[in-house]
Amino acid sequence: MTEHTAPKPAPKPASANFIGALWMVLAMILFAIEDALLKHAAGSLPIGQAMICFGLGGAVLFAGHLLITGERLYHRDVLSRPMQLRVVFEVFGRLFYVLAIALAPLSSATVILQATPLVVVGAAALLFGERVGWRRWLAILIGLSGVLIILRPTGDSFTMLSVLAVLGMLGFAGRDLASRMAPATLNTSILGLYGFLSLALSGLLYQIWEGQALIRPAASDFPVLACIVLVGVCAYSSLMKAMRTGEVSAVTPFRYSRLLFGVGIGVVFFDEGFDHYMAIGSGLIVLSGLFILWRGKRS
């Protein structure tokens, strides 16, 4: 019996990859601005309340888009096991990452977040049986060593706040892995809707754990909250546009541009430092991630 294999998708033209890369860079700029606005909002509002406002605002926009396009807000596959896992990891990742950017330096949290693809590749090999050769395993270890260099767990500057970004990064890695298993019937708008609802749930849980009552935002807080919602939704939409316009292997490396924007905003607007430890750790994380992408494309 002759074995028939599905034809490989035709490579996209260079112009599509270029446009996709521009969408990716735009998404990373917007995500960096979103982080900075959240950090600013957490200075006047309880952290949990800021997360609730951001999550509900984003969910409303995605729900409106679904209604306008005639799609349903609920699908039975929303309750599938992969989606349940995705929500758990989304809540975990969002909670600790927002705590990291609110309580710790924005620049270090942004750098540590860039290790997410390394964890995803390693976990996919262990959980899904994906082939990862020794070169990529070595790159993963080198990239994770970059995280340790940034954290400096044996140094005087180490605090438990430094671990918040690591926990957030692990949560996002779990979310990405669960997204791979999510039913194909769920489009990106549905995922966006429930992703933002998960953010609101994260804020609610933290608010309850803190035992702090909700406060009435000041008049100056409303424009900031509105900007956070708008920027966050545009960032998510730009990311999806990037992944659908160009080849994944061509546009994904531009995710690391978020490091430049996040660190730049932290240094310029929040007067954060960027020492040689962070520079070395950042270099190891980015180079390891790019090498893994290159090896994956060759394979």
Contacts in CASP RR format, 6 or more apart in sequence:
PFRMAT RR
TARGET T0000
AUTHOR 0000-0000-0000
METHOD contacts of the structure
MODEL  1
MTEHTAPKPAPKPASANFIGALWMVLAMILFAIEDALLKHAAGSLPIGQA
MICFGLGGAVLFAGHLLITGERLYHRDVLSRPMQLRVVFEVFGRLFYVLA
IALAPLSSATVILQATPLVVVGAAALLFGERVGWRRWLAILIGLSGVLII
LRPTGDSFTMLSVLAVLGMLGFAGRDLASRMAPATLNTSILGLYGFLSLA
LSGLLYQIWEGQALIRPAASDFPVLACIVLVGVCAYSSLMKAMRTGEVSA
VTPFRYSRLLFGVGIGVVFFDEGFDHYMAIGSGLIVLSGLFILWRGKRS
11 247 0 8 1.000
12 245 0 8 1.000
12 246 0 8 1.000
12 247 0 8 1.000
12 250 0 8 1.000
16 245 0 8 1.000
16 246 0 8 1.000
16 247 0 8 1.000
17 246 0 8 1.000
17 247 0 8 1.000
17 250 0 8 1.000
17 251 0 8 1.000
19 245 0 8 1.000
19 246 0 8 1.000
20 241 0 8 1.000
20 242 0 8 1.000
20 245 0 8 1.000
20 246 0 8 1.000
20 250 0 8 1.000
20 251 0 8 1.000
21 242 0 8 1.000
21 246 0 8 1.000
21 250 0 8 1.000
21 251 0 8 1.000
21 254 0 8 1.000
23 238 0 8 1.000
23 239 0 8 1.000
23 241 0 8 1.000
23 242 0 8 1.000
23 245 0 8 1.000
23 251 0 8 1.000
24 238 0 8 1.000
24 239 0 8 1.000
24 242 0 8 1.000
24 251 0 8 1.000
24 252 0 8 1.000
24 254 0 8 1.000
24 255 0 8 1.000
24 257 0 8 1.000
25 254 0 8 1.000
25 257 0 8 1.000
26 238 0 8 1.000
26 242 0 8 1.000
27 235 0 8 1.000
27 236 0 8 1.000
27 238 0 8 1.000
27 239 0 8 1.000
27 241 0 8 1.000
27 242 0 8 1.000
28 254 0 8 1.000
28 255 0 8 1.000
28 257 0 8 1.000
28 258 0 8 1.000
28 261 0 8 1.000
29 257 0 8 1.000
29 261 0 8 1.000
30 231 0 8 1.000
30 232 0 8 1.000
30 234 0 8 1.000
30 235 0 8 1.000
30 238 0 8 1.000
31 232 0 8 1.000
31 235 0 8 1.000
31 239 0 8 1.000
31 258 0 8 1.000
32 110 0 8 1.000
32 258 0 8 1.000
32 261 0 8 1.000
32 262 0 8 1.000
32 265 0 8 1.000
33 231 0 8 1.000
33 235 0 8 1.000
33 261 0 8 1.000
33 265 0 8 1.000
34 228 0 8 1.000
34 231 0 8 1.000
34 232 0 8 1.000
34 235 0 8 1.000
35 101 0 8 1.000
35 106 0 8 1.000
35 109 0 8 1.000
35 110 0 8 1.000
35 262 0 8 1.000
35 265 0 8 1.000
36 106 0 8 1.000
36 262 0 8 1.000
36 265 0 8 1.000
36 266 0 8 1.000
36 269 0 8 1.000
36 270 0 8 1.000
37 224 0 8 1.000
37 227 0 8 1.000
37 228 0 8 1.000
37 231 0 8 1.000
38 50 0 8 1.000
38 54 0 8 1.000
38 98 0 8 1.000
38 101 0 8 1.000
38 102 0 8 1.000
38 228 0 8 1.000
39 101 0 8 1.000
39 102 0 8 1.000
39 106 0 8 1.000
39 270 0 8 1.000
40 224 0 8 1.000
41 50 0 8 1.000
41 221 0 8 1.000
41 224 0 8 1.000
41 225 0 8 1.000
41 228 0 8 1.000
42 50 0 8 1.000
42 98 0 8 1.000
42 102 0 8 1.000
43 102 0 8 1.000
44 217 0 8 1.000
44 218 0 8 1.000
44 220 0 8 1.000
44 221 0 8 1.000
45 53 0 8 1.000
45 215 0 8 1.000
45 217 0 8 1.000
45 221 0 8 1.000
46 207 0 8 1.000
46 210 0 8 1.000
46 212 0 8 1.000
46 214 0 8 1.000
46 215 0 8 1.000
47 98 0 8 1.000
47 99 0 8 1.000
47 102 0 8 1.000
47 103 0 8 1.000
47 203 0 8 1.000
47 206 0 8 1.000
47 210 0 8 1.000
48 98 0 8 1.000
48 202 0 8 1.000
48 203 0 8 1.000
48 204 0 8 1.000
48 206 0 8 1.000
48 207 0 8 1.000
48 210 0 8 1.000
49 203 0 8 1.000
49 207 0 8 1.000
49 214 0 8 1.000
49 215 0 8 1.000
50 98 0 8 1.000
50 102 0 8 1.000
50 225 0 8 1.000
50 228 0 8 1.000
51 94 0 8 1.000
51 95 0 8 1.000
51 98 0 8 1.000
51 199 0 8 1.000
51 200 0 8 1.000
51 202 0 8 1.000
51 203 0 8 1.000
51 206 0 8 1.000
52 200 0 8 1.000
52 203 0 8 1.000
52 204 0 8 1.000
52 207 0 8 1.000
53 217 0 8 1.000
53 225 0 8 1.000
53 228 0 8 1.000
53 229 0 8 1.000
54 196 0 8 1.000
54 199 0 8 1.000
54 200 0 8 1.000
54 225 0 8 1.000
54 228 0 8 1.000
54 229 0 8 1.000
54 232 0 8 1.000
55 196 0 8 1.000
55 197 0 8 1.000
55 199 0 8 1.000
55 200 0 8 1.000
55 229 0 8 1.000
56 196 0 8 1.000
56 197 0 8 1.000
56 200 0 8 1.000
57 196 0 8 1.000
57 229 0 8 1.000
58 196 0 8 1.000
58 229 0 8 1.000
58 232 0 8 1.000
58 233 0 8 1.000
59 193 0 8 1.000
59 195 0 8 1.000
59 196 0 8 1.000
59 197 0 8 1.000
59 200 0 8 1.000
61 229 0 8 1.000
61 233 0 8 1.000
62 189 0 8 1.000
62 192 0 8 1.000
62 193 0 8 1.000
62 196 0 8 1.000
62 233 0 8 1.000
63 73 0 8 1.000
63 193 0 8 1.000
65 189 0 8 1.000
66 72 0 8 1.000
66 73 0 8 1.000
66 189 0 8 1.000
66 190 0 8 1.000
66 193 0 8 1.000
67 73 0 8 1.000
69 189 0 8 1.000
71 187 0 8 1.000
71 189 0 8 1.000
71 190 0 8 1.000
73 193 0 8 1.000
75 185 0 8 1.000
75 186 0 8 1.000
75 190 0 8 1.000
77 83 0 8 1.000
77 182 0 8 1.000
77 183 0 8 1.000
77 185 0 8 1.000
77 186 0 8 1.000
78 186 0 8 1.000
78 190 0 8 1.000
78 194 0 8 1.000
80 182 0 8 1.000
80 183 0 8 1.000
82 178 0 8 1.000
82 179 0 8 1.000
82 181 0 8 1.000
82 182 0 8 1.000
82 183 0 8 1.000
83 178 0 8 1.000
83 182 0 8 1.000
83 183 0 8 1.000
83 186 0 8 1.000
83 194 0 8 1.000
85 174 0 8 1.000
85 178 0 8 1.000
85 181 0 8 1.000
86 175 0 8 1.000
86 178 0 8 1.000
86 179 0 8 1.000
86 182 0 8 1.000
86 191 0 8 1.000
86 194 0 8 1.000
87 194 0 8 1.000
87 195 0 8 1.000
87 198 0 8 1.000
87 201 0 8 1.000
89 171 0 8 1.000
89 172 0 8 1.000
89 173 0 8 1.000
89 174 0 8 1.000
89 175 0 8 1.000
89 177 0 8 1.000
89 178 0 8 1.000
90 171 0 8 1.000
90 175 0 8 1.000
90 195 0 8 1.000
90 198 0 8 1.000
90 199 0 8 1.000
90 202 0 8 1.000
91 198 0 8 1.000
91 201 0 8 1.000
91 202 0 8 1.000
91 205 0 8 1.000
92 167 0 8 1.000
92 168 0 8 1.000
92 170 0 8 1.000
92 171 0 8 1.000
92 202 0 8 1.000
93 167 0 8 1.000
93 168 0 8 1.000
93 169 0 8 1.000
93 170 0 8 1.000
93 171 0 8 1.000
93 172 0 8 1.000
93 175 0 8 1.000
93 202 0 8 1.000
94 168 0 8 1.000
94 198 0 8 1.000
94 199 0 8 1.000
94 202 0 8 1.000
95 168 0 8 1.000
95 202 0 8 1.000
95 203 0 8 1.000
95 205 0 8 1.000
95 206 0 8 1.000
96 164 0 8 1.000
96 165 0 8 1.000
96 167 0 8 1.000
96 168 0 8 1.000
96 171 0 8 1.000
97 109 0 8 1.000
97 113 0 8 1.000
97 164 0 8 1.000
97 165 0 8 1.000
97 168 0 8 1.000
97 169 0 8 1.000
97 172 0 8 1.000
98 199 0 8 1.000
98 202 0 8 1.000
98 203 0 8 1.000
99 164 0 8 1.000
99 206 0 8 1.000
100 109 0 8 1.000
100 112 0 8 1.000
100 161 0 8 1.000
100 164 0 8 1.000
100 165 0 8 1.000
100 167 0 8 1.000
100 168 0 8 1.000
101 109 0 8 1.000
101 110 0 8 1.000
101 165 0 8 1.000
103 161 0 8 1.000
103 164 0 8 1.000
104 161 0 8 1.000
104 162 0 8 1.000
104 164 0 8 1.000
104 165 0 8 1.000
105 266 0 8 1.000
105 270 0 8 1.000
105 272 0 8 1.000
105 273 0 8 1.000
106 262 0 8 1.000
106 265 0 8 1.000
106 266 0 8 1.000
106 270 0 8 1.000
106 272 0 8 1.000
107 262 0 8 1.000
107 263 0 8 1.000
107 264 0 8 1.000
107 266 0 8 1.000
107 267 0 8 1.000
107 272 0 8 1.000
107 273 0 8 1.000
107 274 0 8 1.000
107 278 0 8 1.000
108 150 0 8 1.000
108 162 0 8 1.000
108 165 0 8 1.000
108 272 0 8 1.000
108 278 0 8 1.000
109 164 0 8 1.000
109 165 0 8 1.000
110 258 0 8 1.000
110 259 0 8 1.000
110 262 0 8 1.000
110 263 0 8 1.000
111 150 0 8 1.000
111 259 0 8 1.000
111 263 0 8 1.000
111 278 0 8 1.000
111 281 0 8 1.000
111 282 0 8 1.000
111 285 0 8 1.000
112 147 0 8 1.000
112 150 0 8 1.000
112 151 0 8 1.000
112 165 0 8 1.000
112 166 0 8 1.000
112 169 0 8 1.000
113 165 0 8 1.000
113 168 0 8 1.000
113 169 0 8 1.000
113 172 0 8 1.000
113 258 0 8 1.000
114 255 0 8 1.000
114 256 0 8 1.000
114 258 0 8 1.000
114 259 0 8 1.000
114 282 0 8 1.000
114 285 0 8 1.000
114 286 0 8 1.000
115 143 0 8 1.000
115 144 0 8 1.000
115 146 0 8 1.000
115 147 0 8 1.000
115 169 0 8 1.000
115 285 0 8 1.000
116 169 0 8 1.000
116 172 0 8 1.000
116 173 0 8 1.000
116 176 0 8 1.000
117 252 0 8 1.000
117 255 0 8 1.000
117 289 0 8 1.000
117 292 0 8 1.000
117 293 0 8 1.000
118 139 0 8 1.000
118 140 0 8 1.000
118 143 0 8 1.000
118 144 0 8 1.000
118 285 0 8 1.000
118 288 0 8 1.000
118 289 0 8 1.000
118 292 0 8 1.000
119 140 0 8 1.000
119 144 0 8 1.000
119 169 0 8 1.000
119 170 0 8 1.000
119 173 0 8 1.000
119 174 0 8 1.000
120 173 0 8 1.000
120 174 0 8 1.000
120 176 0 8 1.000
120 177 0 8 1.000
121 130 0 8 1.000
121 132 0 8 1.000
121 136 0 8 1.000
121 140 0 8 1.000
121 292 0 8 1.000
122 132 0 8 1.000
122 137 0 8 1.000
122 140 0 8 1.000
123 173 0 8 1.000
123 174 0 8 1.000
123 177 0 8 1.000
124 130 0 8 1.000
124 132 0 8 1.000
124 177 0 8 1.000
124 180 0 8 1.000
125 131 0 8 1.000
125 132 0 8 1.000
125 137 0 8 1.000
127 177 0 8 1.000
128 180 0 8 1.000
131 299 0 8 1.000
132 140 0 8 1.000
133 295 0 8 1.000
135 291 0 8 1.000
135 295 0 8 1.000
136 291 0 8 1.000
136 292 0 8 1.000
136 295 0 8 1.000
136 296 0 8 1.000
139 288 0 8 1.000
139 289 0 8 1.000
139 291 0 8 1.000
139 292 0 8 1.000
139 295 0 8 1.000
140 288 0 8 1.000
140 292 0 8 1.000
142 284 0 8 1.000
142 287 0 8 1.000
142 288 0 8 1.000
143 281 0 8 1.000
143 284 0 8 1.000
143 285 0 8 1.000
143 287 0 8 1.000
143 288 0 8 1.000
143 289 0 8 1.000
145 284 0 8 1.000
146 280 0 8 1.000
146 281 0 8 1.000
146 282 0 8 1.000
146 283 0 8 1.000
146 284 0 8 1.000
146 285 0 8 1.000
147 166 0 8 1.000
147 281 0 8 1.000
147 285 0 8 1.000
149 277 0 8 1.000
149 280 0 8 1.000
149 281 0 8 1.000
149 284 0 8 1.000
150 277 0 8 1.000
150 278 0 8 1.000
150 281 0 8 1.000
150 282 0 8 1.000
151 158 0 8 1.000
151 162 0 8 1.000
151 163 0 8 1.000
151 166 0 8 1.000
152 158 0 8 1.000
152 277 0 8 1.000
153 162 0 8 1.000
179 191 0 8 1.000
182 191 0 8 1.000
188 240 0 8 1.000
192 236 0 8 1.000
207 214 0 8 1.000
217 225 0 8 1.000
242 251 0 8 1.000
242 254 0 8 1.000
243 251 0 8 1.000
245 251 0 8 1.000
249 293 0 8 1.000
249 296 0 8 1.000
249 297 0 8 1.000
252 293 0 8 1.000
253 290 0 8 1.000
253 293 0 8 1.000
256 286 0 8 1.000
256 289 0 8 1.000
256 290 0 8 1.000
259 282 0 8 1.000
259 286 0 8 1.000
263 274 0 8 1.000
263 278 0 8 1.000
263 282 0 8 1.000
266 272 0 8 1.000
267 273 0 8 1.000
267 274 0 8 1.000
END
